[in-house]
Amino acid sequence: MKKRTNGFRHVENRKRMAVVYILLRLSVVLVMVAQFFNRNYENVFLCILTMVLFLMPTIIERRLRIDLPDTLEVIILLFIYAAEILGEIQAFYVHLRFWDTMLHTLNGFLCAAIGFSLVDILNRNERISLQLSPFFMAVIAFCFSMTVGVLWEFFERLADTVLLFDMQKDHVVNTIASVALDPTQSNQVVIVRDIADVILVHSDGSQQALGLGGYLDLGIYDTMKDLFVNFIGAVVFSVIGYFFVKNRGRGRFARRFIPRVLMNGEADVPAQEPEDPQGRGT
């Protein structure tokens, strides 16, 4: 069998990856210094956390002896930077309403890719009796991505409840339907339309009109939206992964997101891509 080396791009593009790492880390350091002088010590901690998270791809590669494709690794780094530095410190979550939606969609896509690669690695491990069809591999990748998304929403709710953060962002709505407003207590839905504002009544009897232009929802809209876009990202990659395996590993796009197991210093080639006796891929 012909020895293939083009599947292992980690060493070949090490200089390119080094440039990405340096630029991102330099940017984080500059932000951290600025936040320190502004005495925003919570943001300084976020910068330190970001630097630690930047090390995770390298740690995972070394501990698990896998090669993360350069495209996947760059997207992971940019995802961390976009979430922590741009989203939290630069307040992109507030100024750009689509920012959180974009990141959750990307998270669904990436987690499906990771879940797919885990099953693919087990499928190709001779010591493990596991041979799943492409359909079930796609289903598991989808379920893995959705599980991660749900766990993250649990974490956001916990942070909002215990630490009084606002990770589950508020939404202003003008119509609500609730059985709690039914005066007869007979489980009848009462619909309230054209809500113009929310008035806070404090314990001392004082009132404060918020001027929101509607009713303030405290997280359910954000949670369901995040799960839905996570669902979209998971479905997209699950379909891509299905056809990747179905077509015996052909397709350059999926390869950019599926880690490979390292064997003898090189990345293992997917078992679904056999080669003919002349050394040419099918």
C-alpha positions in Angstrom: 0.0 0.0 0.0 1.3 3.4 -0.9 2.4 5.5 2.0 0.4 8.7 2.1 1.7 11.9 3.7 -0.7 14.5 2.3 -3.2 13.7 5.1 -0.9 15.1 7.7 -0.7 18.9 7.3 0.0 19.8 10.9 3.8 20.1 10.5 3.7 21.5 7.0 1.6 24.5 8.1 3.2 25.0 11.5 4.6 28.4 10.5 1.2 29.6 9.5 -0.4 28.3 12.7 2.4 30.0 14.7 1.5 33.3 13.1 -2.1 32.9 14.0 -1.2 32.0 17.6 1.2 35.0 18.0 -1.3 37.5 16.6 -4.1 36.3 18.8 -2.0 36.1 21.9 -0.5 39.5 21.3 -4.0 41.0 20.9 -5.1 39.3 24.2 -2.1 40.6 26.0 -2.7 44.2 24.8 -6.3 44.0 25.9 -5.3 42.6 29.3 -2.8 45.4 29.9 -5.5 48.0 29.0 -8.0 46.3 31.3 -5.5 46.2 34.1 -4.8 49.9 33.9 -8.5 50.6 33.8 -8.9 48.4 36.9 -11.3 46.0 35.2 -9.9 43.0 37.0 -12.7 40.7 36.0 -11.8 41.4 32.3 -8.2 40.7 33.2 -9.3 37.3 34.5 -11.1 36.7 31.2 -7.9 37.5 29.3 -6.0 35.0 31.4 -8.7 32.4 30.8 -8.5 33.1 27.1 -4.8 32.5 27.1 -5.3 29.2 28.9 -8.0 28.1 26.4 -5.7 28.9 23.5 -3.4 26.0 24.8 -6.2 23.5 24.7 -5.9 22.4 21.0 -2.2 21.7 21.5 -2.8 19.8 24.8 -5.5 17.7 23.2 -3.3 16.9 20.2 -0.4 15.7 22.5 -2.5 13.8 25.0 -4.7 12.0 22.6 -2.1 11.7 19.8 -4.4 13.2 17.2 -3.9 15.8 14.5 -6.4 18.7 14.4 -6.8 20.0 10.9 -5.5 23.5 10.5 -8.9 24.8 9.5 -10.5 23.3 12.6 -7.8 24.6 14.9 -7.9 28.1 13.5 -11.7 28.2 13.9 -11.5 27.0 17.5 -9.0 29.8 18.3 -11.1 32.4 16.6 -14.2 31.1 18.4 -12.5 31.5 21.8 -11.3 35.0 20.9 -14.7 36.0 19.5 -16.6 34.7 22.6 -14.3 36.0 25.3 -12.5 39.1 24.0 -14.9 40.5 21.5 -18.1 39.2 23.0 -17.5 39.8 26.7 -14.9 42.5 27.0 -15.7 44.5 23.8 -19.5 43.9 24.4 -20.2 42.6 21.0 -23.0 40.5 22.6 -24.8 43.8 23.4 -23.9 45.9 20.4 -24.3 43.2 17.7 -27.4 41.1 18.4 -26.4 38.5 15.8 -23.0 37.9 17.5 -24.4 35.3 20.1 -26.5 33.7 17.4 -23.5 33.3 15.1 -21.3 31.8 17.8 -24.0 29.3 18.9 -24.5 28.2 15.2 -20.8 27.7 14.9 -20.7 25.8 18.2 -23.3 23.4 16.9 -21.3 22.9 13.7 -17.9 22.4 15.5 -19.3 20.1 18.2 -20.9 17.9 15.5 -17.5 17.7 13.8 -15.9 16.7 17.1 -18.6 14.1 17.8 -18.3 12.7 14.3 -14.5 12.4 14.6 -14.8 10.6 18.0 -17.1 8.0 16.4 -14.9 7.8 13.3 -11.8 7.1 15.5 -13.6 4.3 17.4 -14.9 2.9 14.1 -11.3 2.5 12.9 -9.9 1.2 16.1 -9.2 -2.6 15.7 -9.4 -3.2 19.4 -13.0 -1.9 19.7 -15.8 -3.9 18.2 -17.7 -0.9 16.8 -18.8 -0.6 13.2 -21.5 2.0 12.7 -23.1 2.9 9.5 -22.7 6.4 8.1 -26.3 7.2 9.1 -25.7 6.3 12.7 -22.4 8.1 12.8 -24.3 11.3 11.6 -27.0 10.7 14.3 -24.4 10.3 17.1 -22.6 13.5 15.9 -25.9 15.4 15.9 -26.8 14.1 19.4 -23.3 14.9 20.7 -23.6 18.5 19.5 -27.1 19.0 20.9 -26.1 17.6 24.2 -23.2 20.0 24.5 -25.5 22.8 23.6 -28.0 21.8 26.3 -25.3 21.5 28.9 -24.1 25.0 28.0 -27.6 26.4 28.5 -27.7 24.7 31.9 -24.4 26.4 32.7 -25.8 29.8 31.6 -28.9 29.4 33.7 -26.8 28.3 36.7 -24.6 31.4 36.4 -27.6 33.7 36.0 -29.3 32.2 39.1 -26.4 31.8 41.5 -24.0 34.6 40.4 -26.6 36.9 38.9 -25.0 37.1 35.5 -27.0 37.8 32.4 -25.7 35.1 30.1 -29.2 34.3 29.0 -29.8 37.6 27.4 -33.2 39.4 27.8 -35.7 39.9 25.0 -38.5 42.5 24.8 -41.8 41.1 23.6 -45.2 42.7 23.2 -47.5 39.7 23.6 -47.6 37.0 26.3 -49.9 34.1 27.0 -50.2 32.8 30.5 -52.5 30.6 32.6 -51.2 32.4 35.7 -53.3 35.4 34.7 -56.5 33.4 34.6 -58.7 34.8 37.5 -60.8 31.6 37.5 -57.7 29.4 38.0 -59.1 26.9 35.5 -56.0 26.5 33.4 -57.3 28.8 30.7 -54.8 30.8 28.7 -55.0 34.5 29.0 -53.4 36.4 26.1 -52.1 39.9 26.8 -51.3 41.9 23.7 -49.8 45.3 22.9 -47.7 45.5 26.0 -46.0 48.9 26.0 -43.8 48.9 29.1 -42.7 47.2 32.3 -43.2 49.0 35.7 -41.0 47.9 38.6 -42.6 48.2 42.1 -39.9 48.3 44.8 -40.3 47.1 48.3 -40.7 50.7 49.6 -43.7 51.2 47.3 -41.8 53.4 44.7 -42.4 52.6 41.1 -40.1 52.8 38.1 -41.1 52.7 34.4 -38.3 51.0 32.4 -39.3 52.5 29.0 -38.5 49.2 27.2 -41.4 49.3 24.8 -42.7 45.9 25.9 -42.5 43.0 28.3 -39.0 41.9 29.5 -38.5 38.2 28.9 -35.6 36.9 31.1 -34.1 34.2 29.0 -36.5 31.7 27.5 -36.4 33.3 24.1 -32.6 33.4 24.1 -32.3 29.8 25.3 -34.6 28.5 22.6 -33.0 30.6 19.9 -29.5 29.3 20.9 -30.7 25.7 20.9 -32.3 26.2 17.5 -29.3 27.6 15.8 -27.1 24.9 17.5 -29.5 22.5 15.9 -29.0 24.0 12.5 -25.2 23.9 12.8 -25.3 20.3 14.0 -27.6 19.2 11.2 -25.4 20.8 8.6 -22.2 19.0 9.6 -24.0 15.7 10.3 -25.2 15.8 6.7 -21.7 16.7 5.5 -20.2 13.9 7.6 -22.7 11.4 6.4 -21.8 11.9 2.7 -18.1 12.0 3.6 -18.3 8.5 5.0 -20.9 7.3 2.4 -18.5 8.3 -0.4 -15.6 6.5 1.1 -13.9 9.5 2.6 -13.9 11.7 -0.5 -14.5 15.4 0.0 -12.0 18.0 1.0 -14.4 20.1 3.0 -15.2 17.6 5.6 -11.5 16.7 6.0 -10.8 20.2 7.2 -12.9 19.5 10.4 -12.3 15.9 11.2 -9.2 15.2 13.4 -7.0 12.2 12.5 -5.3 9.7 14.7 -1.5 9.9 14.7 0.3 6.6 13.8 4.1 6.5 13.5 4.3 10.2 13.4 1.8 10.7 10.7 -2.0 11.1 10.6 -4.0 7.9 10.0 -5.9 7.8 6.7 -9.7 7.1 7.1 -10.5 3.5 6.6 -13.3 4.5 4.2 -10.8 5.6 1.6 -9.2 2.4 0.2 -6.5 2.5 -2.4 -6.0 0.3 -5.5 -2.9 -1.8 -6.1 -1.3 0.9 -8.2 -1.4 3.3 -5.2 -4.2 5.5 -6.5 -7.2 6.4 -4.3 -10.6 5.2 -5.4 
